Amino acid sequence: MLIDTHAHLTDPAFSTDLEEVVFACQQKGMKVITSGYDIASSQQAIALAEKYENIFASIGIYPEFAENCNENALKTLKNLAKNKKVVAIGEIGLQYTDNMPDKEIQKNTFIKQLKLAQELQLPVVIHCRDAYGDMIEILKNNKHLLSFGGTFHCFCGSEEIAKEGIKLGLYISVGGVSTFKNATKLQQTIKNIPIEKILLETDCPYLSPHPYRGKRNQPIMSEIIAKHLAELKGISPEEVEKITQENVRRLFKI
């Protein structure tokens, strides 16, 4: 069974055919974790998870909305996490691109949600873009908040960062970017880290794998990512499916 560990099924890109997208997953026996990025989308992710047996939810406040992570928001997340279909806090993290909130606000929001995840005994789904230095420093300084593990979602960092994450007990989540023809450094990193620490994801509707780059992504494209991972690792797609499924079971308990 393939499991897409990070999707955005609440995105407007699925507004007209969500039923068909989910049905395609059901036909393949696939499970999907759909991710929230603020309070509203977290609530929507839970609603989808309650509607479909094969859908699960992760909830959290993405760095773009870090300024909204006040005590009321944290209390709401804590209440939402009581739902049995919630399997993680995320996506949470840091993004240092233009037009994002102040770095210190992002850091504080990230740490608050790490503390929440530890309190709730849930793993974390970490988003990091152009901020790996600060990210690793925060994680090392707060290793006590990673008792229940986590994953670097849509990992695009260096081999050194991947191995630092693994030392901290994190998984490395591999998506469509790994299939891009210009992703040679990432592909080499994937070759050099143990498959027992790798998860599959699509981050749909974004980042479709080659040869569908630029088109809408969806969970069943996990098959393409898994096949490419098998080629990189020199093993069969069936082995990739079996090992990554076990990795998901260990981390997310599904």
C-alpha positions in Angstrom: 0.0 0.0 0.0 1.3 3.4 -1.0 0.7 6.3 1.5 0.8 9.9 0.4 2.0 11.5 3.7 1.5 15.1 2.6 -1.3 16.4 0.4 -3.5 19.5 0.3 -6.9 18.1 -0.7 -8.6 21.2 0.7 -7.0 23.3 -2.0 -9.4 24.9 -4.5 -7.6 23.0 -7.3 -9.7 20.0 -6.1 -13.0 21.9 -5.8 -14.6 20.3 -8.8 -13.5 16.7 -8.7 -12.4 15.9 -5.1 -14.7 12.8 -5.0 -13.0 11.4 -8.1 -9.5 12.1 -6.7 -10.3 10.3 -3.4 -12.0 7.5 -5.3 -8.9 6.9 -7.4 -6.9 6.5 -4.2 -9.5 4.1 -2.8 -9.3 2.0 -5.9 -5.5 1.7 -5.4 -5.9 1.0 -1.7 -4.0 4.3 -0.9 -4.1 6.3 2.3 -3.5 10.0 2.3 -2.6 12.6 5.0 -4.0 15.9 4.0 -2.3 18.9 5.7 -3.6 22.1 7.2 -1.7 25.3 7.1 -3.9 27.6 9.3 -6.9 27.1 11.5 -9.5 27.1 8.8 -7.6 24.6 6.5 -6.9 22.4 9.5 -10.6 22.2 10.3 -11.3 21.4 6.6 -8.6 18.7 6.7 -10.3 17.1 9.7 -13.7 17.3 8.0 -12.3 15.4 4.9 -10.7 12.8 7.2 -14.0 12.3 8.9 -15.7 11.8 5.6 -13.3 9.4 4.1 -11.9 6.3 5.8 -8.6 6.4 3.9 -7.9 10.1 4.6 -6.1 11.4 7.7 -5.2 14.9 8.8 -2.3 16.9 10.0 -3.0 20.3 11.6 -0.9 23.4 12.2 0.0 27.0 11.3 2.4 27.5 8.4 5.1 30.1 8.6 3.3 32.5 6.3 0.6 32.8 9.0 3.0 32.8 12.0 1.6 36.2 13.2 -1.8 34.5 13.7 -0.4 31.9 16.1 -1.7 33.4 19.4 -2.9 31.6 22.5 -6.5 31.2 21.1 -5.1 29.6 17.9 -3.0 27.2 20.0 -6.0 26.3 22.1 -8.0 25.7 19.0 -5.3 23.4 17.6 -5.2 21.5 20.8 -8.9 20.9 20.7 -8.8 19.9 17.1 -6.0 17.4 17.8 -8.4 15.4 20.0 -10.0 14.1 16.8 -8.8 10.5 16.2 -8.0 11.2 12.5 -5.4 13.8 13.4 -2.0 12.1 13.1 0.5 15.1 13.3 1.1 18.7 13.9 2.0 20.4 10.7 2.9 21.7 8.4 4.9 24.0 10.6 8.4 25.5 10.2 10.4 28.4 8.7 10.4 30.1 5.3 12.8 33.0 4.7 11.7 34.0 1.3 10.4 37.5 0.5 7.2 38.8 2.0 7.1 36.4 4.9 6.7 37.3 8.6 9.7 38.4 10.7 12.1 35.6 11.3 11.8 35.8 15.1 8.1 35.6 14.9 8.4 32.5 12.7 10.9 30.9 15.1 8.7 31.6 18.1 5.6 30.2 16.4 7.5 27.1 15.3 8.8 26.4 18.8 5.3 26.9 20.3 3.9 24.3 17.9 6.8 21.9 18.7 5.8 22.2 22.4 2.2 21.6 21.5 3.1 18.4 19.5 5.2 17.1 22.4 2.3 17.8 24.8 -0.1 16.0 22.5 2.3 13.1 21.9 2.2 13.7 18.1 4.9 13.9 15.5 5.6 17.1 13.6 5.6 17.8 9.8 8.3 20.4 9.2 8.3 22.9 6.3 11.7 24.6 5.7 12.6 26.9 2.8 15.8 28.9 2.7 16.1 28.5 6.5 17.9 25.2 7.1 20.6 26.8 9.3 18.2 28.2 11.8 16.0 25.2 11.5 18.7 22.7 12.5 19.8 25.0 15.3 16.3 25.2 16.7 15.8 21.4 16.4 19.1 20.7 18.2 18.3 23.1 21.0 14.8 21.6 21.4 15.5 17.9 20.8 13.5 17.2 23.9 10.4 18.3 22.0 10.9 15.7 19.3 10.1 12.6 21.4 7.4 11.6 19.0 9.4 12.2 15.8 8.6 14.1 12.7 9.5 14.5 9.1 11.2 17.1 6.8 8.3 17.6 4.4 9.1 18.0 0.7 12.8 17.8 1.5 15.1 19.8 -0.9 18.1 20.4 1.4 21.6 19.1 1.3 22.8 15.6 2.3 24.4 17.1 5.4 21.1 18.6 6.5 19.3 15.3 5.8 21.7 13.4 7.9 21.5 16.0 10.7 17.7 15.6 10.6 18.0 11.8 10.8 20.3 12.1 13.8 17.5 14.1 15.5 15.0 11.2 14.8 13.4 12.8 11.8 12.3 11.2 8.5 13.0 12.7 5.1 10.0 13.1 2.9 10.5 12.6 -0.8 8.2 14.2 -3.4 7.9 15.1 -7.0 11.0 17.3 -7.0 13.1 14.2 -6.6 12.1 13.2 -10.1 13.0 16.4 -11.8 15.9 16.2 -14.3 17.8 19.0 -12.7 17.5 17.6 -9.2 20.8 15.7 -9.3 22.1 16.8 -5.9 18.8 15.8 -4.2 18.8 12.5 -6.0 22.4 11.8 -4.8 21.3 12.7 -1.2 18.4 10.3 -1.5 20.8 7.5 -2.6 23.0 8.2 0.4 20.4 8.1 3.2 18.7 4.9 4.4 15.3 4.1 2.9 14.1 3.2 6.4 14.1 6.9 7.0 12.3 8.0 3.9 8.6 8.8 3.4 6.6 9.4 0.2 4.5 12.5 -0.5 3.1 14.5 -3.4 2.4 17.9 -1.8 -0.4 18.0 -4.3 -1.8 19.9 -6.1 1.8 21.3 -6.3 5.1 19.9 -7.6 3.9 17.1 -9.9 6.6 14.6 -10.7 8.2 14.3 -14.1 6.8 14.0 -16.8 3.8 15.8 -15.4 5.7 18.8 -14.1 3.5 22.0 -14.3 0.3 20.1 -14.2 -2.0 19.5 -11.2 -0.5 16.9 -8.9 -2.7 14.3 -7.0 -2.1 11.5 -4.5 -2.0 8.7 -7.1 1.1 10.2 -8.5 2.8 8.7 -5.5 3.3 5.7 -7.7 5.6 7.7 -10.0 7.6 9.0 -7.1 7.9 5.5 -5.6 9.0 4.0 -8.9 11.7 6.7 -9.2 12.8 6.1 -5.6 13.1 2.4 -6.4 15.4 3.2 -9.3 17.6 5.5 -7.2 17.9 2.8 -4.5 18.3 -0.1 -6.9 15.4 -2.1 -5.4 11.9 -3.0 -6.6 8.8 -0.7 -6.4 7.2 -3.4 -4.2 10.1 -3.1 -1.7 9.7 0.7 -1.7 6.0 0.3 -1.0 6.6 -2.1 1.8 9.3 -0.2 3.5 7.8 3.2 3.3 4.4 1.9 4.5 6.2 0.5 7.6 7.9 3.9 8.0 4.6 5.6 8.0 3.2 3.1 10.5 6.1 3.8 12.9 5.8 7.6 12.6 2.1 8.4 12.2 0.7 5.2 13.7 -1.6 4.5 10.7 
